[in-house]
Amino acid sequence: TPLLIFHFLGTSHISVPYLQVLKKLVVKVVVPVALGQLLRATPLKAFRAKHKGAFGRASESLLLMIIYTTFCEAIYNGMGVAFSQI
């Protein structure tokens, strides 16, 4: 987790673009959750109840995709830490 990285490496080695991280978090997590909550109050509620299993699998798959792409992006970008510092 980021807290463990900060603990072991110290905060002086890592610069975190907090605003950029917050924007990505809002786009990847908050917006989809808000849209899902809004859709619960529409006539689509009956459709969702009828296809509950498919929506559950889709929800889990999308969450896994978010975690996987975030992890891959962090590895690809190097997480702002040189390998020698780890």
PDB file of N, CA, C and O in Angstrom:
ATOM      1  N   THR A   1       0.843  -1.180   0.000  1.00  0.00           N
ATOM      2  CA  THR A   1       0.000   0.000   0.000  1.00  0.00           C
ATOM      3  C   THR A   1       0.886   1.239   0.000  1.00  0.00           C
ATOM      4  O   THR A   1       2.063   1.158   0.351  1.00  0.00           O
ATOM      5  N   PRO A   2       0.341   2.363  -0.383  1.00  0.00           N
ATOM      6  CA  PRO A   2       1.132   3.587  -0.368  1.00  0.00           C
ATOM      7  C   PRO A   2       1.689   3.929   1.014  1.00  0.00           C
ATOM      8  O   PRO A   2       2.799   4.453   1.118  1.00  0.00           O
ATOM      9  N   LEU A   3       0.942   3.643   2.062  1.00  0.00           N
ATOM     10  CA  LEU A   3       1.437   3.938   3.413  1.00  0.00           C
ATOM     11  C   LEU A   3       2.689   3.136   3.739  1.00  0.00           C
ATOM     12  O   LEU A   3       3.611   3.660   4.363  1.00  0.00           O
ATOM     13  N   LEU A   4       2.735   1.872   3.325  1.00  0.00           N
ATOM     14  CA  LEU A   4       3.935   1.072   3.556  1.00  0.00           C
ATOM     15  C   LEU A   4       5.123   1.598   2.756  1.00  0.00           C
ATOM     16  O   LEU A   4       6.247   1.634   3.256  1.00  0.00           O
ATOM     17  N   ILE A   5       4.874   2.002   1.524  1.00  0.00           N
ATOM     18  CA  ILE A   5       5.951   2.572   0.703  1.00  0.00           C
ATOM     19  C   ILE A   5       6.497   3.830   1.366  1.00  0.00           C
ATOM     20  O   ILE A   5       7.713   4.001   1.455  1.00  0.00           O
ATOM     21  N   PHE A   6       5.616   4.716   1.833  1.00  0.00           N
ATOM     22  CA  PHE A   6       6.064   5.931   2.516  1.00  0.00           C
ATOM     23  C   PHE A   6       6.830   5.589   3.789  1.00  0.00           C
ATOM     24  O   PHE A   6       7.814   6.251   4.118  1.00  0.00           O
ATOM     25  N   HIS A   7       6.388   4.567   4.499  1.00  0.00           N
ATOM     26  CA  HIS A   7       7.044   4.183   5.743  1.00  0.00           C
ATOM     27  C   HIS A   7       8.467   3.697   5.489  1.00  0.00           C
ATOM     28  O   HIS A   7       9.400   4.122   6.170  1.00  0.00           O
ATOM     29  N   PHE A   8       8.635   2.812   4.514  1.00  0.00           N
ATOM     30  CA  PHE A   8       9.941   2.217   4.275  1.00  0.00           C
ATOM     31  C   PHE A   8      10.887   3.125   3.489  1.00  0.00           C
ATOM     32  O   PHE A   8      12.098   3.079   3.704  1.00  0.00           O
ATOM     33  N   LEU A   9      10.365   3.935   2.596  1.00  0.00           N
ATOM     34  CA  LEU A   9      11.224   4.788   1.774  1.00  0.00           C
ATOM     35  C   LEU A   9      11.309   6.215   2.286  1.00  0.00           C
ATOM     36  O   LEU A   9      12.220   6.958   1.923  1.00  0.00           O
ATOM     37  N   GLY A  10      10.369   6.592   3.121  1.00  0.00           N
ATOM     38  CA  GLY A  10      10.325   7.981   3.562  1.00  0.00           C
ATOM     39  C   GLY A  10       9.642   8.830   2.510  1.00  0.00           C
ATOM     40  O   GLY A  10       9.605   8.460   1.336  1.00  0.00           O
ATOM     41  N   THR A  11       9.112   9.941   2.914  1.00  0.00           N
ATOM     42  CA  THR A  11       8.379  10.785   1.973  1.00  0.00           C
ATOM     43  C   THR A  11       9.294  11.672   1.152  1.00  0.00           C
ATOM     44  O   THR A  11       8.844  12.282   0.181  1.00  0.00           O
ATOM     45  N   SER A  12      10.564  11.760   1.512  1.00  0.00           N
ATOM     46  CA  SER A  12      11.468  12.637   0.758  1.00  0.00           C
ATOM     47  C   SER A  12      11.829  12.057  -0.605  1.00  0.00           C
ATOM     48  O   SER A  12      12.225  12.807  -1.497  1.00  0.00           O
ATOM     49  N   HIS A  13      11.705  10.742  -0.792  1.00  0.00           N
ATOM     50  CA  HIS A  13      12.065  10.103  -2.054  1.00  0.00           C
ATOM     51  C   HIS A  13      10.926  10.107  -3.062  1.00  0.00           C
ATOM     52  O   HIS A  13      11.140   9.902  -4.257  1.00  0.00           O
ATOM     53  N   ILE A  14       9.724  10.338  -2.575  1.00  0.00           N
ATOM     54  CA  ILE A  14       8.550  10.192  -3.424  1.00  0.00           C
ATOM     55  C   ILE A  14       7.769  11.500  -3.475  1.00  0.00           C
ATOM     56  O   ILE A  14       7.444  12.085  -2.442  1.00  0.00           O
ATOM     57  N   SER A  15       7.473  11.946  -4.687  1.00  0.00           N
ATOM     58  CA  SER A  15       6.596  13.102  -4.825  1.00  0.00           C
ATOM     59  C   SER A  15       5.268  12.605  -5.386  1.00  0.00           C
ATOM     60  O   SER A  15       5.222  11.991  -6.452  1.00  0.00           O
ATOM     61  N   VAL A  16       4.210  12.875  -4.669  1.00  0.00           N
ATOM     62  CA  VAL A  16       2.893  12.377  -5.054  1.00  0.00           C
ATOM     63  C   VAL A  16       2.060  13.533  -5.589  1.00  0.00           C
ATOM     64  O   VAL A  16       1.830  14.511  -4.877  1.00  0.00           O
ATOM     65  N   PRO A  17       1.604  13.432  -6.837  1.00  0.00           N
ATOM     66  CA  PRO A  17       0.726  14.472  -7.387  1.00  0.00           C
ATOM     67  C   PRO A  17      -0.709  14.251  -6.876  1.00  0.00           C
ATOM     68  O   PRO A  17      -1.526  13.623  -7.549  1.00  0.00           O
ATOM     69  N   TYR A  18      -0.998  14.773  -5.683  1.00  0.00           N
ATOM     70  CA  TYR A  18      -2.263  14.502  -5.005  1.00  0.00           C
ATOM     71  C   TYR A  18      -3.483  14.907  -5.830  1.00  0.00           C
ATOM     72  O   TYR A  18      -4.470  14.173  -5.869  1.00  0.00           O
ATOM     73  N   LEU A  19      -3.429  16.051  -6.483  1.00  0.00           N
ATOM     74  CA  LEU A  19      -4.576  16.501  -7.265  1.00  0.00           C
ATOM     75  C   LEU A  19      -4.847  15.556  -8.431  1.00  0.00           C
ATOM     76  O   LEU A  19      -6.000  15.230  -8.716  1.00  0.00           O
ATOM     77  N   GLN A  20      -3.800  15.126  -9.094  1.00  0.00           N
ATOM     78  CA  GLN A  20      -3.945  14.190 -10.208  1.00  0.00           C
ATOM     79  C   GLN A  20      -4.490  12.851  -9.717  1.00  0.00           C
ATOM     80  O   GLN A  20      -5.341  12.251 -10.374  1.00  0.00           O
ATOM     81  N   VAL A  21      -4.013  12.383  -8.580  1.00  0.00           N
ATOM     82  CA  VAL A  21      -4.505  11.130  -8.003  1.00  0.00           C
ATOM     83  C   VAL A  21      -5.973  11.260  -7.638  1.00  0.00           C
ATOM     84  O   VAL A  21      -6.757  10.342  -7.882  1.00  0.00           O
ATOM     85  N   LEU A  22      -6.351  12.382  -7.060  1.00  0.00           N
ATOM     86  CA  LEU A  22      -7.739  12.614  -6.683  1.00  0.00           C
ATOM     87  C   LEU A  22      -8.652  12.641  -7.914  1.00  0.00           C
ATOM     88  O   LEU A  22      -9.747  12.078  -7.893  1.00  0.00           O
ATOM     89  N   LYS A  23      -8.193  13.296  -8.982  1.00  0.00           N
ATOM     90  CA  LYS A  23      -8.989  13.338 -10.218  1.00  0.00           C
ATOM     91  C   LYS A  23      -9.205  11.938 -10.780  1.00  0.00           C
ATOM     92  O   LYS A  23     -10.316  11.592 -11.181  1.00  0.00           O
ATOM     93  N   LYS A  24      -8.141  11.130 -10.811  1.00  0.00           N
ATOM     94  CA  LYS A  24      -8.260   9.769 -11.331  1.00  0.00           C
ATOM     95  C   LYS A  24      -9.196   8.938 -10.466  1.00  0.00           C
ATOM     96  O   LYS A  24      -9.982   8.143 -10.981  1.00  0.00           O
ATOM     97  N   LEU A  25      -9.113   9.120  -9.159  1.00  0.00           N
ATOM     98  CA  LEU A  25      -9.986   8.398  -8.245  1.00  0.00           C
ATOM     99  C   LEU A  25     -11.447   8.756  -8.472  1.00  0.00           C
ATOM    100  O   LEU A  25     -12.317   7.884  -8.473  1.00  0.00           O
ATOM    101  N   VAL A  26     -11.710  10.044  -8.663  1.00  0.00           N
ATOM    102  CA  VAL A  26     -13.085  10.483  -8.903  1.00  0.00           C
ATOM    103  C   VAL A  26     -13.614   9.885 -10.202  1.00  0.00           C
ATOM    104  O   VAL A  26     -14.746   9.403 -10.249  1.00  0.00           O
ATOM    105  N   VAL A  27     -12.803   9.915 -11.252  1.00  0.00           N
ATOM    106  CA  VAL A  27     -13.253   9.416 -12.559  1.00  0.00           C
ATOM    107  C   VAL A  27     -13.439   7.897 -12.538  1.00  0.00           C
ATOM    108  O   VAL A  27     -14.409   7.387 -13.099  1.00  0.00           O
ATOM    109  N   LYS A  28     -12.526   7.176 -11.900  1.00  0.00           N
ATOM    110  CA  LYS A  28     -12.570   5.718 -11.939  1.00  0.00           C
ATOM    111  C   LYS A  28     -13.501   5.098 -10.910  1.00  0.00           C
ATOM    112  O   LYS A  28     -13.981   3.984 -11.114  1.00  0.00           O
ATOM    113  N   VAL A  29     -13.768   5.796  -9.803  1.00  0.00           N
ATOM    114  CA  VAL A  29     -14.546   5.182  -8.737  1.00  0.00           C
ATOM    115  C   VAL A  29     -15.811   5.969  -8.402  1.00  0.00           C
ATOM    116  O   VAL A  29     -16.907   5.410  -8.418  1.00  0.00           O
ATOM    117  N   VAL A  30     -15.673   7.241  -8.103  1.00  0.00           N
ATOM    118  CA  VAL A  30     -16.808   8.013  -7.595  1.00  0.00           C
ATOM    119  C   VAL A  30     -17.892   8.202  -8.657  1.00  0.00           C
ATOM    120  O   VAL A  30     -19.075   8.030  -8.363  1.00  0.00           O
ATOM    121  N   VAL A  31     -17.513   8.548  -9.868  1.00  0.00           N
ATOM    122  CA  VAL A  31     -18.509   8.772 -10.925  1.00  0.00           C
ATOM    123  C   VAL A  31     -19.309   7.496 -11.222  1.00  0.00           C
ATOM    124  O   VAL A  31     -20.538   7.555 -11.259  1.00  0.00           O
ATOM    125  N   PRO A  32     -18.648   6.334 -11.436  1.00  0.00           N
ATOM    126  CA  PRO A  32     -19.444   5.129 -11.679  1.00  0.00           C
ATOM    127  C   PRO A  32     -20.359   4.747 -10.505  1.00  0.00           C
ATOM    128  O   PRO A  32     -21.489   4.307 -10.717  1.00  0.00           O
ATOM    129  N   VAL A  33     -19.877   4.915  -9.284  1.00  0.00           N
ATOM    130  CA  VAL A  33     -20.714   4.599  -8.125  1.00  0.00           C
ATOM    131  C   VAL A  33     -21.910   5.544  -8.065  1.00  0.00           C
ATOM    132  O   VAL A  33     -23.031   5.106  -7.806  1.00  0.00           O
ATOM    133  N   ALA A  34     -21.684   6.830  -8.301  1.00  0.00           N
ATOM    134  CA  ALA A  34     -22.781   7.805  -8.278  1.00  0.00           C
ATOM    135  C   ALA A  34     -23.804   7.497  -9.369  1.00  0.00           C
ATOM    136  O   ALA A  34     -25.009   7.554  -9.124  1.00  0.00           O
ATOM    137  N   LEU A  35     -23.329   7.171 -10.567  1.00  0.00           N
ATOM    138  CA  LEU A  35     -24.254   6.815 -11.646  1.00  0.00           C
ATOM    139  C   LEU A  35     -25.060   5.567 -11.296  1.00  0.00           C
ATOM    140  O   LEU A  35     -26.259   5.502 -11.567  1.00  0.00           O
ATOM    141  N   GLY A  36     -24.410   4.588 -10.702  1.00  0.00           N
ATOM    142  CA  GLY A  36     -25.109   3.380 -10.295  1.00  0.00           C
ATOM    143  C   GLY A  36     -26.187   3.664  -9.264  1.00  0.00           C
ATOM    144  O   GLY A  36     -27.278   3.097  -9.324  1.00  0.00           O
ATOM    145  N   GLN A  37     -25.881   4.539  -8.320  1.00  0.00           N
ATOM    146  CA  GLN A  37     -26.869   4.897  -7.306  1.00  0.00           C
ATOM    147  C   GLN A  37     -28.040   5.652  -7.921  1.00  0.00           C
ATOM    148  O   GLN A  37     -29.188   5.443  -7.527  1.00  0.00           O
ATOM    149  N   LEU A  38     -27.763   6.519  -8.874  1.00  0.00           N
ATOM    150  CA  LEU A  38     -28.841   7.254  -9.545  1.00  0.00           C
ATOM    151  C   LEU A  38     -29.729   6.318 -10.360  1.00  0.00           C
ATOM    152  O   LEU A  38     -30.946   6.497 -10.403  1.00  0.00           O
ATOM    153  N   LEU A  39     -29.131   5.330 -10.998  1.00  0.00           N
ATOM    154  CA  LEU A  39     -29.901   4.388 -11.809  1.00  0.00           C
ATOM    155  C   LEU A  39     -30.801   3.490 -10.967  1.00  0.00           C
ATOM    156  O   LEU A  39     -31.780   2.943 -11.474  1.00  0.00           O
ATOM    157  N   ARG A  40     -30.481   3.335  -9.694  1.00  0.00           N
ATOM    158  CA  ARG A  40     -31.318   2.507  -8.822  1.00  0.00           C
ATOM    159  C   ARG A  40     -32.706   3.107  -8.641  1.00  0.00           C
ATOM    160  O   ARG A  40     -33.657   2.380  -8.356  1.00  0.00           O
ATOM    161  N   ALA A  41     -32.837   4.404  -8.799  1.00  0.00           N
ATOM    162  CA  ALA A  41     -34.113   5.083  -8.580  1.00  0.00           C
ATOM    163  C   ALA A  41     -34.917   5.250  -9.867  1.00  0.00           C
ATOM    164  O   ALA A  41     -35.883   6.013  -9.895  1.00  0.00           O
ATOM    165  N   THR A  42     -34.536   4.556 -10.918  1.00  0.00           N
ATOM    166  CA  THR A  42     -35.235   4.660 -12.200  1.00  0.00           C
ATOM    167  C   THR A  42     -35.986   3.360 -12.495  1.00  0.00           C
ATOM    168  O   THR A  42     -35.856   2.387 -11.753  1.00  0.00           O
ATOM    169  N   PRO A  43     -36.758   3.340 -13.561  1.00  0.00           N
ATOM    170  CA  PRO A  43     -37.439   2.101 -13.955  1.00  0.00           C
ATOM    171  C   PRO A  43     -36.470   0.956 -14.287  1.00  0.00           C
ATOM    172  O   PRO A  43     -36.893  -0.193 -14.408  1.00  0.00           O
ATOM    173  N   LEU A  44     -35.192   1.260 -14.431  1.00  0.00           N
ATOM    174  CA  LEU A  44     -34.216   0.206 -14.694  1.00  0.00           C
ATOM    175  C   LEU A  44     -34.016  -0.704 -13.487  1.00  0.00           C
ATOM    176  O   LEU A  44     -33.365  -1.744 -13.587  1.00  0.00           O
ATOM    177  N   LYS A  45     -34.574  -0.314 -12.355  1.00  0.00           N
ATOM    178  CA  LYS A  45     -34.429  -1.107 -11.137  1.00  0.00           C
ATOM    179  C   LYS A  45     -35.000  -2.513 -11.334  1.00  0.00           C
ATOM    180  O   LYS A  45     -34.393  -3.493 -10.902  1.00  0.00           O
ATOM    181  N   ALA A  46     -36.152  -2.617 -11.977  1.00  0.00           N
ATOM    182  CA  ALA A  46     -36.758  -3.925 -12.225  1.00  0.00           C
ATOM    183  C   ALA A  46     -35.897  -4.761 -13.179  1.00  0.00           C
ATOM    184  O   ALA A  46     -35.754  -5.969 -12.990  1.00  0.00           O
ATOM    185  N   PHE A  47     -35.333  -4.125 -14.191  1.00  0.00           N
ATOM    186  CA  PHE A  47     -34.458  -4.825 -15.134  1.00  0.00           C
ATOM    187  C   PHE A  47     -33.226  -5.355 -14.411  1.00  0.00           C
ATOM    188  O   PHE A  47     -32.804  -6.489 -14.639  1.00  0.00           O
ATOM    189  N   ARG A  48     -32.648  -4.528 -13.535  1.00  0.00           N
ATOM    190  CA  ARG A  48     -31.482  -4.936 -12.784  1.00  0.00           C
ATOM    191  C   ARG A  48     -31.808  -6.098 -11.854  1.00  0.00           C
ATOM    192  O   ARG A  48     -31.013  -7.030 -11.727  1.00  0.00           O
ATOM    193  N   ALA A  49     -32.964  -6.053 -11.207  1.00  0.00           N
ATOM    194  CA  ALA A  49     -33.359  -7.136 -10.310  1.00  0.00           C
ATOM    195  C   ALA A  49     -33.530  -8.446 -11.079  1.00  0.00           C
ATOM    196  O   ALA A  49     -33.198  -9.514 -10.567  1.00  0.00           O
ATOM    197  N   LYS A  50     -34.042  -8.367 -12.295  1.00  0.00           N
ATOM    198  CA  LYS A  50     -34.249  -9.553 -13.122  1.00  0.00           C
ATOM    199  C   LYS A  50     -32.916 -10.180 -13.540  1.00  0.00           C
ATOM    200  O   LYS A  50     -32.803 -11.401 -13.649  1.00  0.00           O
ATOM    201  N   HIS A  51     -31.914  -9.337 -13.770  1.00  0.00           N
ATOM    202  CA  HIS A  51     -30.602  -9.800 -14.237  1.00  0.00           C
ATOM    203  C   HIS A  51     -29.532  -9.568 -13.172  1.00  0.00           C
ATOM    204  O   HIS A  51     -28.417  -9.153 -13.486  1.00  0.00           O
ATOM    205  N   LYS A  52     -29.872  -9.834 -11.933  1.00  0.00           N
ATOM    206  CA  LYS A  52     -28.980  -9.551 -10.806  1.00  0.00           C
ATOM    207  C   LYS A  52     -27.630 -10.263 -10.923  1.00  0.00           C
ATOM    208  O   LYS A  52     -26.595  -9.666 -10.628  1.00  0.00           O
ATOM    209  N   GLY A  53     -27.628 -11.510 -11.343  1.00  0.00           N
ATOM    210  CA  GLY A  53     -26.378 -12.267 -11.460  1.00  0.00           C
ATOM    211  C   GLY A  53     -25.416 -11.657 -12.466  1.00  0.00           C
ATOM    212  O   GLY A  53     -24.220 -11.538 -12.197  1.00  0.00           O
ATOM    213  N   ALA A  54     -25.934 -11.272 -13.619  1.00  0.00           N
ATOM    214  CA  ALA A  54     -25.078 -10.683 -14.655  1.00  0.00           C
ATOM    215  C   ALA A  54     -24.514  -9.340 -14.191  1.00  0.00           C
ATOM    216  O   ALA A  54     -23.349  -9.029 -14.439  1.00  0.00           O
ATOM    217  N   PHE A  55     -25.347  -8.550 -13.520  1.00  0.00           N
ATOM    218  CA  PHE A  55     -24.858  -7.264 -13.027  1.00  0.00           C
ATOM    219  C   PHE A  55     -23.806  -7.445 -11.933  1.00  0.00           C
ATOM    220  O   PHE A  55     -22.860  -6.663 -11.842  1.00  0.00           O
ATOM    221  N   GLY A  56     -23.971  -8.464 -11.114  1.00  0.00           N
ATOM    222  CA  GLY A  56     -22.977  -8.751 -10.077  1.00  0.00           C
ATOM    223  C   GLY A  56     -21.641  -9.135 -10.674  1.00  0.00           C
ATOM    224  O   GLY A  56     -20.597  -8.648 -10.241  1.00  0.00           O
ATOM    225  N   ARG A  57     -21.671 -10.016 -11.679  1.00  0.00           N
ATOM    226  CA  ARG A  57     -20.424 -10.409 -12.350  1.00  0.00           C
ATOM    227  C   ARG A  57     -19.777  -9.225 -13.055  1.00  0.00           C
ATOM    228  O   ARG A  57     -18.557  -9.067 -13.020  1.00  0.00           O
ATOM    229  N   ALA A  58     -20.594  -8.394 -13.692  1.00  0.00           N
ATOM    230  CA  ALA A  58     -20.059  -7.216 -14.378  1.00  0.00           C
ATOM    231  C   ALA A  58     -19.427  -6.257 -13.377  1.00  0.00           C
ATOM    232  O   ALA A  58     -18.361  -5.699 -13.634  1.00  0.00           O
ATOM    233  N   SER A  59     -20.073  -6.070 -12.255  1.00  0.00           N
ATOM    234  CA  SER A  59     -19.545  -5.174 -11.224  1.00  0.00           C
ATOM    235  C   SER A  59     -18.198  -5.672 -10.704  1.00  0.00           C
ATOM    236  O   SER A  59     -17.248  -4.899 -10.582  1.00  0.00           O
ATOM    237  N   GLU A  60     -18.125  -6.965 -10.400  1.00  0.00           N
ATOM    238  CA  GLU A  60     -16.864  -7.541  -9.914  1.00  0.00           C
ATOM    239  C   GLU A  60     -15.777  -7.464 -10.976  1.00  0.00           C
ATOM    240  O   GLU A  60     -14.622  -7.171 -10.665  1.00  0.00           O
ATOM    241  N   SER A  61     -16.137  -7.723 -12.221  1.00  0.00           N
ATOM    242  CA  SER A  61     -15.162  -7.669 -13.314  1.00  0.00           C
ATOM    243  C   SER A  61     -14.629  -6.259 -13.517  1.00  0.00           C
ATOM    244  O   SER A  61     -13.432  -6.071 -13.737  1.00  0.00           O
ATOM    245  N   LEU A  62     -15.509  -5.271 -13.444  1.00  0.00           N
ATOM    246  CA  LEU A  62     -15.071  -3.884 -13.606  1.00  0.00           C
ATOM    247  C   LEU A  62     -14.163  -3.454 -12.463  1.00  0.00           C
ATOM    248  O   LEU A  62     -13.180  -2.747 -12.686  1.00  0.00           O
ATOM    249  N   LEU A  63     -14.478  -3.869 -11.250  1.00  0.00           N
ATOM    250  CA  LEU A  63     -13.620  -3.537 -10.116  1.00  0.00           C
ATOM    251  C   LEU A  63     -12.246  -4.173 -10.281  1.00  0.00           C
ATOM    252  O   LEU A  63     -11.227  -3.530 -10.033  1.00  0.00           O
ATOM    253  N   LEU A  64     -12.219  -5.427 -10.698  1.00  0.00           N
ATOM    254  CA  LEU A  64     -10.948  -6.100 -10.939  1.00  0.00           C
ATOM    255  C   LEU A  64     -10.160  -5.398 -12.041  1.00  0.00           C
ATOM    256  O   LEU A  64      -8.941  -5.263 -11.938  1.00  0.00           O
ATOM    257  N   MET A  65     -10.844  -4.950 -13.096  1.00  0.00           N
ATOM    258  CA  MET A  65     -10.185  -4.239 -14.184  1.00  0.00           C
ATOM    259  C   MET A  65      -9.576  -2.918 -13.692  1.00  0.00           C
ATOM    260  O   MET A  65      -8.466  -2.563 -14.087  1.00  0.00           O
ATOM    261  N   ILE A  66     -10.293  -2.198 -12.842  1.00  0.00           N
ATOM    262  CA  ILE A  66      -9.781  -0.943 -12.292  1.00  0.00           C
ATOM    263  C   ILE A  66      -8.510  -1.197 -11.492  1.00  0.00           C
ATOM    264  O   ILE A  66      -7.520  -0.482 -11.651  1.00  0.00           O
ATOM    265  N   ILE A  67      -8.534  -2.206 -10.638  1.00  0.00           N
ATOM    266  CA  ILE A  67      -7.360  -2.521  -9.824  1.00  0.00           C
ATOM    267  C   ILE A  67      -6.196  -2.954 -10.707  1.00  0.00           C
ATOM    268  O   ILE A  67      -5.065  -2.514 -10.503  1.00  0.00           O
ATOM    269  N   TYR A  68      -6.464  -3.809 -11.679  1.00  0.00           N
ATOM    270  CA  TYR A  68      -5.410  -4.309 -12.562  1.00  0.00           C
ATOM    271  C   TYR A  68      -4.776  -3.187 -13.383  1.00  0.00           C
ATOM    272  O   TYR A  68      -3.551  -3.099 -13.471  1.00  0.00           O
ATOM    273  N   THR A  69      -5.602  -2.333 -13.983  1.00  0.00           N
ATOM    274  CA  THR A  69      -5.038  -1.252 -14.808  1.00  0.00           C
ATOM    275  C   THR A  69      -4.269  -0.244 -13.954  1.00  0.00           C
ATOM    276  O   THR A  69      -3.254   0.296 -14.393  1.00  0.00           O
ATOM    277  N   THR A  70      -4.746   0.006 -12.748  1.00  0.00           N
ATOM    278  CA  THR A  70      -4.016   0.919 -11.858  1.00  0.00           C
ATOM    279  C   THR A  70      -2.666   0.334 -11.483  1.00  0.00           C
ATOM    280  O   THR A  70      -1.660   1.043 -11.469  1.00  0.00           O
ATOM    281  N   PHE A  71      -2.640  -0.962 -11.177  1.00  0.00           N
ATOM    282  CA  PHE A  71      -1.392  -1.631 -10.844  1.00  0.00           C
ATOM    283  C   PHE A  71      -0.426  -1.605 -12.027  1.00  0.00           C
ATOM    284  O   PHE A  71       0.752  -1.285 -11.865  1.00  0.00           O
ATOM    285  N   CYS A  72      -0.929  -1.944 -13.217  1.00  0.00           N
ATOM    286  CA  CYS A  72      -0.083  -1.951 -14.413  1.00  0.00           C
ATOM    287  C   CYS A  72       0.470  -0.558 -14.717  1.00  0.00           C
ATOM    288  O   CYS A  72       1.638  -0.408 -15.075  1.00  0.00           O
ATOM    289  N   GLU A  73      -0.373   0.444 -14.569  1.00  0.00           N
ATOM    290  CA  GLU A  73       0.068   1.815 -14.809  1.00  0.00           C
ATOM    291  C   GLU A  73       1.153   2.221 -13.821  1.00  0.00           C
ATOM    292  O   GLU A  73       2.119   2.887 -14.194  1.00  0.00           O
ATOM    293  N   ALA A  74       0.995   1.822 -12.562  1.00  0.00           N
ATOM    294  CA  ALA A  74       1.997   2.147 -11.550  1.00  0.00           C
ATOM    295  C   ALA A  74       3.318   1.462 -11.849  1.00  0.00           C
ATOM    296  O   ALA A  74       4.376   2.076 -11.708  1.00  0.00           O
ATOM    297  N   ILE A  75       3.276   0.216 -12.253  1.00  0.00           N
ATOM    298  CA  ILE A  75       4.509  -0.498 -12.592  1.00  0.00           C
ATOM    299  C   ILE A  75       5.146   0.103 -13.840  1.00  0.00           C
ATOM    300  O   ILE A  75       6.361   0.300 -13.883  1.00  0.00           O
ATOM    301  N   TYR A  76       4.336   0.395 -14.852  1.00  0.00           N
ATOM    302  CA  TYR A  76       4.847   0.951 -16.102  1.00  0.00           C
ATOM    303  C   TYR A  76       5.512   2.312 -15.874  1.00  0.00           C
ATOM    304  O   TYR A  76       6.562   2.597 -16.449  1.00  0.00           O
ATOM    305  N   ASN A  77       4.904   3.140 -15.044  1.00  0.00           N
ATOM    306  CA  ASN A  77       5.440   4.473 -14.781  1.00  0.00           C
ATOM    307  C   ASN A  77       6.539   4.471 -13.737  1.00  0.00           C
ATOM    308  O   ASN A  77       7.158   5.509 -13.501  1.00  0.00           O
ATOM    309  N   GLY A  78       6.798   3.346 -13.110  1.00  0.00           N
ATOM    310  CA  GLY A  78       7.895   3.241 -12.157  1.00  0.00           C
ATOM    311  C   GLY A  78       7.551   3.726 -10.766  1.00  0.00           C
ATOM    312  O   GLY A  78       8.427   3.714  -9.901  1.00  0.00           O
ATOM    313  N   MET A  79       6.364   4.140 -10.506  1.00  0.00           N
ATOM    314  CA  MET A  79       5.886   4.588  -9.202  1.00  0.00           C
ATOM    315  C   MET A  79       6.725   5.717  -8.605  1.00  0.00           C
ATOM    316  O   MET A  79       6.608   6.008  -7.415  1.00  0.00           O
ATOM    317  N   GLY A  80       7.562   6.351  -9.412  1.00  0.00           N
ATOM    318  CA  GLY A  80       8.370   7.467  -8.923  1.00  0.00           C
ATOM    319  C   GLY A  80       9.512   7.059  -8.014  1.00  0.00           C
ATOM    320  O   GLY A  80      10.103   7.905  -7.342  1.00  0.00           O
ATOM    321  N   VAL A  81       9.830   5.774  -7.984  1.00  0.00           N
ATOM    322  CA  VAL A  81      10.881   5.270  -7.111  1.00  0.00           C
ATOM    323  C   VAL A  81      11.860   4.457  -7.952  1.00  0.00           C
ATOM    324  O   VAL A  81      11.452   3.588  -8.722  1.00  0.00           O
ATOM    325  N   ALA A  82      13.132   4.739  -7.804  1.00  0.00           N
ATOM    326  CA  ALA A  82      14.147   3.954  -8.514  1.00  0.00           C
ATOM    327  C   ALA A  82      14.236   2.569  -7.907  1.00  0.00           C
ATOM    328  O   ALA A  82      14.003   2.394  -6.711  1.00  0.00           O
ATOM    329  N   PHE A  83      14.576   1.576  -8.731  1.00  0.00           N
ATOM    330  CA  PHE A  83      14.666   0.205  -8.239  1.00  0.00           C
ATOM    331  C   PHE A  83      15.680   0.091  -7.125  1.00  0.00           C
ATOM    332  O   PHE A  83      15.490  -0.709  -6.209  1.00  0.00           O
ATOM    333  N   SER A  84      16.749   0.864  -7.170  1.00  0.00           N
ATOM    334  CA  SER A  84      17.780   0.801  -6.139  1.00  0.00           C
ATOM    335  C   SER A  84      17.275   1.294  -4.778  1.00  0.00           C
ATOM    336  O   SER A  84      17.850   0.951  -3.745  1.00  0.00           O
ATOM    337  N   GLN A  85      16.218   2.085  -4.772  1.00  0.00           N
ATOM    338  CA  GLN A  85      15.670   2.573  -3.504  1.00  0.00           C
ATOM    339  C   GLN A  85      14.798   1.535  -2.831  1.00  0.00           C
ATOM    340  O   GLN A  85      14.546   1.611  -1.628  1.00  0.00           O
ATOM    341  N   ILE A  86      14.336   0.566  -3.605  1.00  0.00           N
ATOM    342  CA  ILE A  86      13.495  -0.496  -3.034  1.00  0.00           C
ATOM    343  C   ILE A  86      14.380  -1.549  -2.472  1.00  0.00           C
ATOM    344  O   ILE A  86      13.893  -2.545  -1.937  1.00  0.00           O
TER     345      ILE A  86
END
